[in-house]
């Protein structure tokens, strides 16, 4: 009886404390009166309300004066042929990385067009990520279930997103094949359901591994279980994507469609002949993150595509330095892997990214004043999409006015390309992967630093889709 009375009193005390907090920090009647009185309900407000309640806010906020005199010409441009389409998948990182090499192959061999199979490396990416998760569970088996890393693993067992280190790790290990050697499937074009099933199975496997470890299963025993689990994942991938070819025959044709050579290839021999670059040593990722120190090397813990692969490592630079590197590369006819916050101030109809395209301030009667640093810190902006940077328009003083990227959303405005103003580039560009020959000696010196390691759950480093 005394115990019940104690529990009741404790509950009443907690309720009293919560009630007190509500009175002190909630919206009181007096506060509500002041808030309501501040709204004047002017004829202008009523007109805006009538418009907004019946229309898309973006259409009403569109700055129509800004639509005039739109110039789509560029002073420096890397040629591209054809446009790829990732469809309803998060594989922009893979399309972008392969599009960089695709342009080089077309130019080097004078081809009319060329497409890589994206389904082929995606298959191996999903298997390697599954192993990354399962081995991560084994490595953290002695940690409690509410440990930050254990929670992160179960929240992020697998995704179809990624970044350039995944391109480098996967294709240097498994090679590449032409598009007609391993074609796209419904699940490669529409990854949501396949990914959901794989994630569900991996989480089930993760719990089983932790239970086995708690029950005394040895490390060798856990590895045996992991192998059996990956066999299940492999079968699921074959059922949805098809089984990757071990070898194939392919004919190289020139720009007129005439056969040049017919050879037997493995995916790795095809990679060595048609790409051949040392992707892990010849390329460097640079970032513009104003929340962190510039001129510093950073590494993201556990942010990789394969357990024994490379963590995502980058040099943080001011945006003006990144522009100089990008211009150098474009002038040398070399495309780059580029990622940004594509959804901000995006005119899809014209394929234009422009901070002046929408005037939300005039429509809403208030300012939106956060800068790039503040948007990152408040989770308001981060890289969401990768594309291939291929053009810049320079003024008479060599200053960039606008930029162009090759997108992977199929045909559309500008033949599937997006144009961004230089001001938009400043605000919403985040990452660029360039060949080391285009970076300065100062940046090369930064690469020799011991990287500052950041946690896998850092909000700045979501995978690009």
C-alpha positions as a Markdown table, in Angstrom:
| # | Residue | x | y | z |
|---|---|---|---|---|
| 1 | Unk | 0.0 | 0.0 | 0.0 |
| 2 | Unk | 2.8 | 2.4 | 0.9 |
| 3 | Unk | 4.5 | 1.6 | -2.4 |
| 4 | Unk | 1.4 | 2.4 | -4.3 |
| 5 | Unk | 1.0 | 5.7 | -2.5 |
| 6 | Unk | 4.6 | 6.6 | -3.2 |
| 7 | Unk | 4.2 | 5.9 | -7.0 |
| 8 | Unk | 1.0 | 8.0 | -7.0 |
| 9 | Unk | 2.7 | 10.9 | -5.3 |
| 10 | Unk | 5.7 | 10.7 | -7.6 |
| 11 | Unk | 3.4 | 10.7 | -10.6 |
| 12 | Unk | 1.5 | 13.7 | -9.3 |
| 13 | Unk | 4.8 | 15.5 | -8.7 |
| 14 | Unk | 5.9 | 14.8 | -12.3 |
| 15 | Unk | 2.6 | 16.0 | -13.6 |
| 16 | Unk | 2.9 | 19.2 | -11.5 |
| 17 | Unk | 6.4 | 19.8 | -12.9 |
| 18 | Unk | 5.3 | 19.3 | -16.5 |
| 19 | Unk | 2.3 | 21.5 | -15.9 |
| 20 | Unk | 4.5 | 24.2 | -14.5 |
| 21 | Unk | 6.8 | 24.0 | -17.5 |
| 22 | Unk | 3.8 | 24.3 | -19.8 |
| 23 | Unk | 2.7 | 27.5 | -18.0 |
| 24 | Unk | 6.2 | 29.0 | -18.1 |
| 25 | Unk | 7.1 | 28.1 | -21.6 |
| 26 | Unk | 3.9 | 27.5 | -23.5 |
| 27 | Unk | 1.7 | 29.9 | -25.4 |
| 28 | Unk | -0.3 | 31.7 | -22.6 |
| 29 | Unk | -3.6 | 33.5 | -23.3 |
| 30 | Unk | -1.8 | 36.9 | -23.1 |
| 31 | Unk | 0.9 | 35.8 | -25.5 |
| 32 | Unk | -1.7 | 34.5 | -27.9 |
| 33 | Unk | -3.6 | 37.8 | -27.7 |
| 34 | Unk | -0.4 | 39.7 | -28.6 |
| 35 | Unk | 0.4 | 37.3 | -31.5 |
| 36 | Unk | -3.1 | 37.6 | -32.9 |
| 37 | Unk | -3.1 | 41.4 | -32.6 |
| 38 | Unk | 0.2 | 41.6 | -34.5 |
| 39 | Unk | -1.6 | 40.3 | -37.6 |
| 40 | Unk | -3.3 | 43.2 | -39.3 |
| 41 | Unk | -5.1 | 41.4 | -42.0 |
| 42 | Unk | -4.6 | 44.1 | -44.6 |
| 43 | Unk | -6.1 | 44.0 | -48.0 |
| 44 | Unk | -2.7 | 43.0 | -49.3 |
| 45 | Unk | -2.5 | 40.1 | -46.8 |
| 46 | Unk | -6.0 | 38.9 | -47.8 |
| 47 | Unk | -5.0 | 39.0 | -51.5 |
| 48 | Unk | -1.8 | 37.1 | -50.9 |
| 49 | Unk | -3.8 | 34.6 | -48.7 |
| 50 | Unk | -6.3 | 34.1 | -51.5 |
| 51 | Unk | -3.6 | 33.4 | -54.0 |
| 52 | Unk | -1.5 | 31.1 | -51.8 |
| 53 | Unk | -4.4 | 28.9 | -50.6 |
| 54 | Unk | -5.2 | 28.1 | -54.3 |
| 55 | Unk | -1.8 | 27.9 | -55.9 |
| 56 | Unk | 1.7 | 26.4 | -55.6 |
| 57 | Unk | 3.9 | 28.7 | -53.5 |
| 58 | Unk | 6.9 | 28.4 | -55.9 |
| 59 | Unk | 4.8 | 29.5 | -58.9 |
| 60 | Unk | 3.7 | 32.6 | -57.0 |
| 61 | Unk | 7.2 | 33.4 | -55.7 |
| 62 | Unk | 8.7 | 33.0 | -59.2 |
| 63 | Unk | 10.6 | 36.1 | -60.2 |
| 64 | Unk | 9.4 | 36.7 | -63.7 |
| 65 | Unk | 11.7 | 39.7 | -64.3 |
| 66 | Unk | 14.6 | 37.3 | -63.7 |
| 67 | Unk | 13.4 | 35.1 | -66.6 |
| 68 | Unk | 14.4 | 37.7 | -69.2 |
| 69 | Unk | 17.7 | 37.7 | -71.2 |
| 70 | Unk | 18.7 | 34.1 | -70.3 |
| 71 | Unk | 21.9 | 33.3 | -72.0 |
| 72 | Unk | 22.7 | 29.5 | -72.6 |
| 73 | Unk | 26.1 | 30.0 | -74.3 |
| 74 | Unk | 29.3 | 29.0 | -72.7 |
| 75 | Unk | 32.9 | 30.2 | -73.3 |
| 76 | Unk | 34.4 | 26.8 | -72.3 |
| 77 | Unk | 32.7 | 23.5 | -72.6 |
| 78 | Unk | 33.6 | 19.8 | -72.6 |
| 79 | Unk | 31.6 | 18.0 | -75.3 |
| 80 | Unk | 29.2 | 15.3 | -74.3 |
| 81 | Unk | 27.0 | 13.0 | -76.4 |
| 82 | Unk | 23.8 | 11.5 | -75.2 |
| 83 | Unk | 22.3 | 11.8 | -71.7 |
| 84 | Unk | 21.9 | 9.0 | -69.1 |
| 85 | Unk | 18.8 | 8.4 | -66.9 |
| 86 | Unk | 19.0 | 7.0 | -63.4 |
| 87 | Unk | 15.2 | 6.9 | -63.3 |
| 88 | Unk | 13.7 | 6.2 | -59.8 |
| 89 | Unk | 17.0 | 5.3 | -58.2 |
| 90 | Unk | 19.5 | 7.0 | -55.9 |
| 91 | Unk | 22.4 | 6.0 | -58.2 |
| 92 | Unk | 23.4 | 9.6 | -59.2 |
| 93 | Unk | 26.9 | 9.0 | -57.7 |
| 94 | Unk | 27.4 | 6.0 | -60.0 |
| 95 | Unk | 26.1 | 7.7 | -63.1 |
| 96 | Unk | 28.1 | 10.8 | -62.5 |
| 97 | Unk | 31.4 | 8.9 | -61.9 |
| 98 | Unk | 31.0 | 6.8 | -64.9 |
| 99 | Unk | 29.9 | 9.8 | -67.1 |
| 100 | Unk | 33.3 | 11.3 | -66.3 |
| 101 | Unk | 35.0 | 8.3 | -67.9 |
| 102 | Unk | 32.4 | 7.9 | -70.6 |
| 103 | Unk | 33.2 | 11.3 | -72.0 |
| 104 | Unk | 36.9 | 10.4 | -72.1 |
| 105 | Unk | 36.2 | 7.1 | -73.9 |
| 106 | Unk | 34.0 | 8.7 | -76.5 |
| 107 | Unk | 36.6 | 11.4 | -77.3 |
| 108 | Unk | 39.6 | 9.0 | -77.2 |
| 109 | Unk | 38.1 | 6.4 | -79.5 |
| 110 | Unk | 36.0 | 8.8 | -81.7 |
| 111 | Unk | 32.7 | 7.0 | -80.8 |
| 112 | Unk | 29.2 | 8.1 | -81.8 |
| 113 | Unk | 28.0 | 7.3 | -78.3 |
| 114 | Unk | 28.8 | 4.9 | -75.4 |
| 115 | Unk | 27.1 | 3.8 | -72.3 |
| 116 | Unk | 28.3 | 1.9 | -69.3 |
| 117 | Unk | 26.2 | -0.7 | -67.6 |
| 118 | Unk | 25.1 | 0.9 | -64.3 |
| 119 | Unk | 23.4 | -2.3 | -63.1 |
| 120 | Unk | 26.7 | -4.2 | -63.1 |
| 121 | Unk | 28.7 | -2.1 | -60.6 |
| 122 | Unk | 25.5 | -1.4 | -58.6 |
| 123 | Unk | 25.1 | -5.2 | -58.0 |
| 124 | Unk | 28.6 | -5.4 | -56.4 |
| 125 | Unk | 28.0 | -2.1 | -54.6 |
| 126 | Unk | 25.0 | -3.6 | -52.8 |
| 127 | Unk | 26.8 | -6.8 | -51.9 |
| 128 | Unk | 29.9 | -4.9 | -50.6 |
| 129 | Unk | 27.7 | -2.6 | -48.5 |
| 130 | Unk | 25.8 | -5.6 | -47.1 |
| 131 | Unk | 29.2 | -7.0 | -46.0 |
| 132 | Unk | 30.2 | -3.6 | -44.6 |
| 133 | Unk | 27.1 | -3.6 | -42.4 |
| 134 | Unk | 27.4 | -7.2 | -41.2 |
| 135 | Unk | 31.1 | -6.9 | -40.4 |
| 136 | Unk | 30.3 | -3.6 | -38.6 |
| 137 | Unk | 27.8 | -5.5 | -36.5 |
| 138 | Unk | 30.5 | -8.2 | -35.7 |
| 139 | Unk | 33.0 | -5.5 | -34.8 |
| 140 | Unk | 30.6 | -3.8 | -32.4 |
| 141 | Unk | 29.2 | -7.0 | -30.9 |
| 142 | Unk | 30.4 | -6.2 | -27.4 |
| 143 | Unk | 28.9 | -2.7 | -27.4 |
| 144 | Unk | 25.4 | -2.1 | -25.9 |
| 145 | Unk | 22.4 | -1.9 | -28.3 |
| 146 | Unk | 22.0 | 1.9 | -27.5 |
| 147 | Unk | 25.7 | 2.6 | -28.4 |
| 148 | Unk | 25.8 | 5.4 | -31.0 |
| 149 | Unk | 27.7 | 3.3 | -33.6 |
| 150 | Unk | 25.4 | 0.3 | -33.2 |
| 151 | Unk | 22.3 | 2.5 | -33.6 |
| 152 | Unk | 23.8 | 4.2 | -36.7 |
| 153 | Unk | 24.5 | 0.8 | -38.2 |
| 154 | Unk | 21.0 | -0.4 | -37.7 |
| 155 | Unk | 19.6 | 2.8 | -39.0 |
| 156 | Unk | 21.8 | 2.7 | -42.1 |
| 157 | Unk | 22.4 | -0.9 | -43.1 |
| 158 | Unk | 22.2 | -0.2 | -46.8 |
| 159 | Unk | 21.3 | 2.5 | -49.4 |
| 160 | Unk | 21.5 | 3.0 | -53.1 |
| 161 | Unk | 23.2 | 6.3 | -52.6 |
| 162 | Unk | 26.9 | 7.0 | -52.4 |
| 163 | Unk | 29.9 | 9.1 | -53.5 |
| 164 | Unk | 33.0 | 9.0 | -55.6 |
| 165 | Unk | 35.0 | 6.7 | -53.3 |
| 166 | Unk | 32.4 | 4.1 | -54.0 |
| 167 | Unk | 33.0 | 4.5 | -57.7 |
| 168 | Unk | 36.7 | 4.1 | -57.2 |
| 169 | Unk | 36.4 | 1.1 | -54.9 |
| 170 | Unk | 33.8 | -0.9 | -56.8 |
| 171 | Unk | 35.0 | -0.5 | -60.4 |
| 172 | Unk | 38.7 | -1.0 | -59.6 |
| 173 | Unk | 37.8 | -4.3 | -57.8 |
| 174 | Unk | 35.1 | -5.6 | -60.1 |
| 175 | Unk | 35.6 | -3.7 | -63.3 |
| 176 | Unk | 33.0 | -2.3 | -65.7 |
| 177 | Unk | 31.0 | -3.5 | -68.7 |
| 178 | Unk | 29.1 | -1.8 | -71.6 |
| 179 | Unk | 25.4 | -1.2 | -71.2 |
| 180 | Unk | 24.3 | -4.0 | -73.4 |
| 181 | Unk | 26.3 | -6.6 | -71.5 |
| 182 | Unk | 24.3 | -6.2 | -68.3 |
| 183 | Unk | 21.1 | -4.3 | -69.0 |
| 184 | Unk | 19.0 | -2.4 | -66.5 |
| 185 | Unk | 16.1 | -4.1 | -64.8 |
| 186 | Unk | 12.9 | -2.8 | -63.2 |
| 187 | Unk | 14.6 | -3.0 | -59.8 |
| 188 | Unk | 17.8 | -1.2 | -60.9 |
| 189 | Unk | 15.7 | 1.6 | -62.3 |
| 190 | Unk | 13.3 | 1.6 | -59.4 |
| 191 | Unk | 15.3 | 0.7 | -56.3 |
| 192 | Unk | 13.0 | 1.5 | -53.4 |
| 193 | Unk | 11.3 | -1.9 | -52.9 |
| 194 | Unk | 14.5 | -3.9 | -53.5 |
| 195 | Unk | 16.4 | -1.7 | -51.1 |
| 196 | Unk | 13.7 | -2.0 | -48.5 |
| 197 | Unk | 13.7 | -5.8 | -48.6 |
| 198 | Unk | 17.5 | -5.9 | -48.4 |
| 199 | Unk | 17.6 | -3.6 | -45.5 |
| 200 | Unk | 14.9 | -5.6 | -43.7 |
| 201 | Unk | 16.9 | -8.8 | -44.2 |
| 202 | Unk | 20.2 | -7.2 | -43.1 |
| 203 | Unk | 18.7 | -5.9 | -39.9 |
| 204 | Unk | 17.4 | -9.4 | -39.1 |
| 205 | Unk | 20.8 | -10.8 | -39.8 |
| 206 | Unk | 22.4 | -8.1 | -37.6 |
| 207 | Unk | 20.2 | -9.1 | -34.7 |
| 208 | Unk | 21.1 | -12.7 | -35.2 |
| 209 | Unk | 24.8 | -12.0 | -35.2 |
| 210 | Unk | 24.6 | -10.0 | -32.0 |
| 211 | Unk | 22.6 | -12.8 | -30.4 |
| 212 | Unk | 25.1 | -15.4 | -31.5 |
| 213 | Unk | 28.0 | -13.3 | -30.2 |
| 214 | Unk | 26.2 | -12.9 | -26.8 |
| 215 | Unk | 25.7 | -16.6 | -26.7 |
| 216 | Unk | 29.4 | -17.3 | -27.0 |
| 217 | Unk | 29.8 | -17.9 | -30.8 |
| 218 | Unk | 33.5 | -17.5 | -31.7 |
| 219 | Unk | 34.8 | -14.9 | -34.2 |
| 220 | Unk | 35.3 | -17.7 | -36.7 |
| 221 | Unk | 31.8 | -18.9 | -36.2 |
| 222 | Unk | 30.4 | -15.4 | -36.7 |
| 223 | Unk | 32.4 | -15.1 | -40.0 |
| 224 | Unk | 30.8 | -18.4 | -41.1 |
| 225 | Unk | 27.4 | -17.1 | -40.3 |
| 226 | Unk | 28.2 | -13.9 | -42.2 |
| 227 | Unk | 29.2 | -15.8 | -45.3 |
| 228 | Unk | 25.9 | -17.7 | -45.2 |
| 229 | Unk | 24.0 | -14.5 | -44.8 |
| 230 | Unk | 25.8 | -12.9 | -47.8 |
| 231 | Unk | 24.8 | -15.9 | -49.9 |
| 232 | Unk | 21.2 | -15.0 | -49.2 |
| 233 | Unk | 21.8 | -11.4 | -50.2 |
| 234 | Unk | 23.6 | -12.5 | -53.3 |
| 235 | Unk | 20.6 | -14.6 | -54.4 |
| 236 | Unk | 18.3 | -11.6 | -53.7 |
| 237 | Unk | 20.5 | -9.4 | -55.9 |
| 238 | Unk | 20.5 | -11.9 | -58.7 |
| 239 | Unk | 16.8 | -12.2 | -58.6 |
| 240 | Unk | 16.3 | -8.4 | -58.9 |
| 241 | Unk | 19.3 | -7.3 | -61.0 |
| 242 | Unk | 20.5 | -10.5 | -62.8 |
| 243 | Unk | 23.9 | -12.2 | -62.3 |
| 244 | Unk | 26.9 | -10.2 | -63.3 |
| 245 | Unk | 28.9 | -11.6 | -66.3 |
| 246 | Unk | 32.4 | -13.0 | -65.7 |
| 247 | Unk | 33.4 | -12.5 | -69.4 |
| 248 | Unk | 31.8 | -11.2 | -72.6 |
| 249 | Unk | 32.5 | -10.4 | -76.3 |
| 250 | Unk | 32.2 | -6.8 | -77.4 |
| 251 | Unk | 32.8 | -4.9 | -80.7 |
| 252 | Unk | 34.2 | -1.4 | -80.7 |
| 253 | Unk | 32.6 | 0.7 | -83.4 |
| 254 | Unk | 33.7 | 4.2 | -84.7 |
| 255 | Unk | 31.6 | 7.3 | -85.0 |
| 256 | Unk | 30.1 | 6.0 | -88.3 |
| 257 | Unk | 29.1 | 2.7 | -86.8 |
| 258 | Unk | 31.9 | 0.7 | -88.5 |
| 259 | Unk | 33.5 | -2.2 | -86.5 |
| 260 | Unk | 37.0 | -1.4 | -85.3 |
| 261 | Unk | 37.7 | -4.5 | -83.2 |
| 262 | Unk | 36.0 | -7.5 | -81.6 |
| 263 | Unk | 37.5 | -8.9 | -78.4 |
| 264 | Unk | 36.8 | -11.2 | -75.5 |
| 265 | Unk | 36.9 | -9.2 | -72.2 |
| 266 | Unk | 36.5 | -9.7 | -68.5 |
| 267 | Unk | 35.0 | -6.7 | -66.6 |
| 268 | Unk | 38.4 | -5.9 | -65.2 |
| 269 | Unk | 40.2 | -6.2 | -68.5 |
| 270 | Unk | 37.6 | -3.9 | -70.0 |
| 271 | Unk | 38.2 | -1.4 | -67.2 |
| 272 | Unk | 42.0 | -1.5 | -67.7 |
| 273 | Unk | 41.7 | -1.0 | -71.5 |
| 274 | Unk | 39.0 | 1.7 | -71.6 |
| 275 | Unk | 39.5 | 3.6 | -68.3 |
| 276 | Unk | 42.8 | 2.5 | -67.0 |
| 277 | Unk | 43.2 | 5.4 | -64.5 |
| 278 | Unk | 44.4 | 4.8 | -60.9 |
| 279 | Unk | 41.2 | 6.1 | -59.4 |
| 280 | Unk | 42.4 | 5.9 | -55.8 |
| 281 | Unk | 45.6 | 7.9 | -56.4 |
| 282 | Unk | 45.0 | 10.1 | -59.4 |
| 283 | Unk | 41.8 | 11.8 | -58.1 |
| 284 | Unk | 41.1 | 14.0 | -55.1 |
| 285 | Unk | 37.9 | 15.2 | -53.5 |
| 286 | Unk | 37.6 | 18.8 | -52.5 |
| 287 | Unk | 34.9 | 20.3 | -50.4 |
| 288 | Unk | 33.5 | 23.7 | -49.6 |
| 289 | Unk | 32.3 | 23.5 | -46.0 |
| 290 | Unk | 32.4 | 26.9 | -44.3 |
| 291 | Unk | 31.6 | 25.3 | -40.9 |
| 292 | Unk | 35.1 | 23.8 | -40.7 |
| 293 | Unk | 38.6 | 25.0 | -41.1 |
| 294 | Unk | 39.9 | 25.5 | -44.7 |
| 295 | Unk | 43.2 | 24.0 | -45.8 |
| 296 | Unk | 42.6 | 20.9 | -43.8 |
| 297 | Unk | 42.2 | 17.2 | -44.7 |
| 298 | Unk | 39.2 | 15.4 | -43.3 |
| 299 | Unk | 38.1 | 11.7 | -43.3 |
| 300 | Unk | 34.6 | 10.4 | -42.6 |
| 301 | Unk | 34.7 | 7.3 | -40.4 |
| 302 | Unk | 33.0 | 4.2 | -41.8 |
| 303 | Unk | 31.7 | 6.2 | -44.8 |
| 304 | Unk | 32.7 | 3.8 | -47.5 |
| 305 | Unk | 31.2 | 1.3 | -49.9 |
| 306 | Unk | 33.4 | -1.7 | -49.0 |
| 307 | Unk | 34.6 | -2.8 | -45.6 |
| 308 | Unk | 38.2 | -3.0 | -46.8 |
| 309 | Unk | 37.8 | 0.0 | -49.1 |
| 310 | Unk | 38.7 | 3.7 | -48.7 |
| 311 | Unk | 36.9 | 6.1 | -46.3 |
| 312 | Unk | 35.7 | 9.3 | -47.9 |
| 313 | Unk | 38.6 | 11.7 | -47.5 |
| 314 | Unk | 38.6 | 15.4 | -48.8 |
| 315 | Unk | 40.4 | 18.7 | -48.7 |
| 316 | Unk | 38.2 | 21.6 | -47.4 |
| 317 | Unk | 38.8 | 24.8 | -49.5 |
| 318 | Unk | 37.2 | 28.2 | -50.0 |
| 319 | Unk | 34.8 | 28.2 | -53.0 |
| 320 | Unk | 36.9 | 30.6 | -55.0 |
| 321 | Unk | 39.9 | 28.2 | -54.9 |
| 322 | Unk | 37.6 | 25.4 | -56.0 |
| 323 | Unk | 36.4 | 27.5 | -59.0 |
| 324 | Unk | 40.0 | 28.0 | -60.2 |
| 325 | Unk | 40.6 | 24.2 | -60.1 |
| 326 | Unk | 37.4 | 23.5 | -61.9 |
| 327 | Unk | 38.1 | 26.1 | -64.6 |
| 328 | Unk | 41.6 | 24.6 | -65.1 |
| 329 | Unk | 40.0 | 21.2 | -65.7 |
| 330 | Unk | 37.3 | 22.4 | -68.0 |
| 331 | Unk | 39.8 | 24.3 | -70.1 |
| 332 | Unk | 41.7 | 21.1 | -70.5 |
| 333 | Unk | 38.5 | 19.3 | -71.7 |
| 334 | Unk | 38.1 | 17.2 | -68.6 |
| 335 | Unk | 34.8 | 16.7 | -66.8 |
| 336 | Unk | 34.5 | 16.4 | -63.1 |
| 337 | Unk | 32.4 | 14.7 | -60.5 |
| 338 | Unk | 30.3 | 17.5 | -58.9 |
| 339 | Unk | 27.7 | 17.4 | -56.1 |
| 340 | Unk | 25.4 | 20.1 | -54.7 |
| 341 | Unk | 22.1 | 20.8 | -53.0 |
| 342 | Unk | 20.1 | 20.5 | -56.3 |
| 343 | Unk | 16.6 | 21.2 | -54.9 |
| 344 | Unk | 17.3 | 24.8 | -53.9 |
| 345 | Unk | 16.0 | 27.6 | -56.2 |
| 346 | Unk | 15.6 | 25.1 | -59.1 |
| 347 | Unk | 13.6 | 26.0 | -62.2 |
| 348 | Unk | 13.0 | 22.6 | -63.6 |
| 349 | Unk | 11.2 | 23.9 | -66.7 |
| 350 | Unk | 14.4 | 25.7 | -67.8 |
| 351 | Unk | 16.9 | 23.5 | -66.2 |
| 352 | Unk | 18.2 | 26.5 | -64.2 |
| 353 | Unk | 19.6 | 26.8 | -60.7 |
| 354 | Unk | 19.5 | 30.5 | -59.7 |
| 355 | Unk | 19.2 | 32.1 | -56.2 |
| 356 | Unk | 17.1 | 34.9 | -57.8 |
| 357 | Unk | 14.6 | 32.6 | -59.4 |
| 358 | Unk | 12.2 | 32.7 | -56.4 |
| 359 | Unk | 11.3 | 35.8 | -54.4 |
| 360 | Unk | 9.9 | 34.2 | -51.2 |
| 361 | Unk | 10.7 | 37.3 | -49.2 |
| 362 | Unk | 8.3 | 39.5 | -51.1 |
| 363 | Unk | 5.6 | 36.9 | -51.1 |
| 364 | Unk | 5.8 | 36.1 | -47.3 |
| 365 | Unk | 6.8 | 39.6 | -46.1 |
| 366 | Unk | 9.8 | 38.4 | -44.2 |
| 367 | Unk | 13.5 | 37.7 | -44.9 |
| 368 | Unk | 15.3 | 34.4 | -45.1 |
| 369 | Unk | 18.7 | 35.5 | -44.0 |
| 370 | Unk | 20.8 | 32.4 | -43.2 |
| 371 | Unk | 24.2 | 32.1 | -45.0 |
| 372 | Unk | 25.7 | 28.9 | -46.2 |
| 373 | Unk | 27.5 | 28.2 | -42.9 |
| 374 | Unk | 24.3 | 28.7 | -40.9 |
| 375 | Unk | 22.2 | 26.6 | -43.3 |
| 376 | Unk | 24.6 | 23.7 | -42.8 |
| 377 | Unk | 24.7 | 24.0 | -39.0 |
| 378 | Unk | 20.9 | 24.0 | -38.9 |
| 379 | Unk | 20.5 | 21.0 | -41.2 |
| 380 | Unk | 18.9 | 23.3 | -43.8 |
| 381 | Unk | 21.3 | 22.4 | -46.6 |
| 382 | Unk | 23.7 | 19.7 | -47.7 |
| 383 | Unk | 24.7 | 17.8 | -50.8 |
| 384 | Unk | 21.8 | 15.9 | -52.2 |
| 385 | Unk | 22.8 | 15.1 | -55.8 |
| 386 | Unk | 25.8 | 14.4 | -58.0 |
| 387 | Unk | 26.2 | 15.5 | -61.6 |
| 388 | Unk | 29.1 | 16.0 | -64.0 |
| 389 | Unk | 30.6 | 19.5 | -64.2 |
| 390 | Unk | 31.4 | 20.2 | -67.9 |
| 391 | Unk | 31.2 | 23.9 | -68.8 |
| 392 | Unk | 31.9 | 27.4 | -67.5 |
| 393 | Unk | 31.1 | 30.8 | -69.0 |
| 394 | Unk | 33.8 | 33.3 | -68.2 |
| 395 | Unk | 33.6 | 37.1 | -68.6 |
| 396 | Unk | 36.3 | 39.3 | -70.2 |
| 397 | Unk | 38.2 | 39.3 | -66.9 |
| 398 | Unk | 38.2 | 35.5 | -66.6 |
| 399 | Unk | 35.5 | 35.5 | -63.9 |
| 400 | Unk | 32.8 | 32.8 | -64.0 |
| 401 | Unk | 29.3 | 34.0 | -64.8 |
| 402 | Unk | 27.6 | 30.6 | -64.9 |
| 403 | Unk | 28.3 | 26.8 | -65.0 |
| 404 | Unk | 26.8 | 23.7 | -66.7 |
| 405 | Unk | 26.5 | 20.1 | -65.5 |
| 406 | Unk | 25.5 | 16.9 | -67.3 |
| 407 | Unk | 22.6 | 15.4 | -65.3 |
| 408 | Unk | 21.4 | 11.8 | -65.2 |
| 409 | Unk | 17.6 | 12.4 | -65.2 |
| 410 | Unk | 17.1 | 11.7 | -68.9 |
| 411 | Unk | 16.0 | 14.2 | -71.6 |
| 412 | Unk | 14.7 | 17.6 | -70.5 |
| 413 | Unk | 15.6 | 21.3 | -70.7 |
| 414 | Unk | 19.0 | 22.1 | -72.2 |
| 415 | Unk | 19.1 | 18.5 | -73.6 |
| 416 | Unk | 19.2 | 17.1 | -70.1 |
| 417 | Unk | 21.8 | 19.5 | -68.7 |
| 418 | Unk | 21.4 | 22.0 | -65.8 |
| 419 | Unk | 22.8 | 25.5 | -65.8 |
| 420 | Unk | 23.6 | 27.3 | -62.6 |
| 421 | Unk | 24.5 | 30.9 | -61.9 |
| 422 | Unk | 27.9 | 31.6 | -60.3 |
| 423 | Unk | 26.0 | 33.0 | -57.2 |
| 424 | Unk | 24.1 | 29.7 | -56.9 |
| 425 | Unk | 27.4 | 27.8 | -57.3 |
| 426 | Unk | 28.8 | 29.8 | -54.3 |
| 427 | Unk | 25.8 | 28.9 | -52.1 |
| 428 | Unk | 24.9 | 25.4 | -52.9 |
| 429 | Unk | 27.9 | 23.7 | -54.4 |
| 430 | Unk | 29.6 | 21.3 | -51.9 |
| 431 | Unk | 31.9 | 18.7 | -53.5 |
| 432 | Unk | 34.2 | 18.3 | -56.5 |
| 433 | Unk | 36.4 | 15.4 | -57.6 |
| 434 | Unk | 39.2 | 16.3 | -59.8 |
| 435 | Unk | 42.4 | 14.8 | -61.3 |
| 436 | Unk | 45.4 | 15.7 | -59.2 |
| 437 | Unk | 47.1 | 17.3 | -62.2 |
| 438 | Unk | 44.7 | 20.2 | -61.8 |
| 439 | Unk | 45.2 | 21.0 | -58.1 |
| 440 | Unk | 47.8 | 23.4 | -56.7 |
| 441 | Unk | 51.0 | 22.5 | -54.8 |
| 442 | Unk | 49.3 | 23.9 | -51.7 |
| 443 | Unk | 46.4 | 21.5 | -52.0 |
| 444 | Unk | 48.9 | 18.6 | -52.7 |
| 445 | Unk | 50.6 | 19.6 | -49.4 |
| 446 | Unk | 47.3 | 19.3 | -47.5 |
| 447 | Unk | 46.9 | 15.8 | -48.8 |
| 448 | Unk | 50.0 | 14.8 | -46.8 |
| 449 | Unk | 48.3 | 15.8 | -43.5 |
| 450 | Unk | 46.9 | 13.3 | -41.1 |
| 451 | Unk | 43.2 | 13.7 | -41.7 |
| 452 | Unk | 40.8 | 14.9 | -39.0 |
| 453 | Unk | 38.3 | 12.0 | -38.6 |
| 454 | Unk | 34.6 | 12.9 | -38.4 |
| 455 | Unk | 31.9 | 10.5 | -37.3 |
| 456 | Unk | 29.8 | 8.6 | -39.8 |
| 457 | Unk | 26.6 | 10.3 | -38.6 |
| 458 | Unk | 27.9 | 13.8 | -39.3 |
| 459 | Unk | 24.9 | 15.6 | -40.9 |
| 460 | Unk | 27.0 | 17.2 | -43.7 |
| 461 | Unk | 27.8 | 13.8 | -45.2 |
| 462 | Unk | 24.6 | 12.2 | -46.4 |
| 463 | Unk | 25.0 | 10.0 | -49.5 |
| 464 | Unk | 24.1 | 11.6 | -52.8 |
| 465 | Unk | 21.1 | 10.3 | -54.6 |
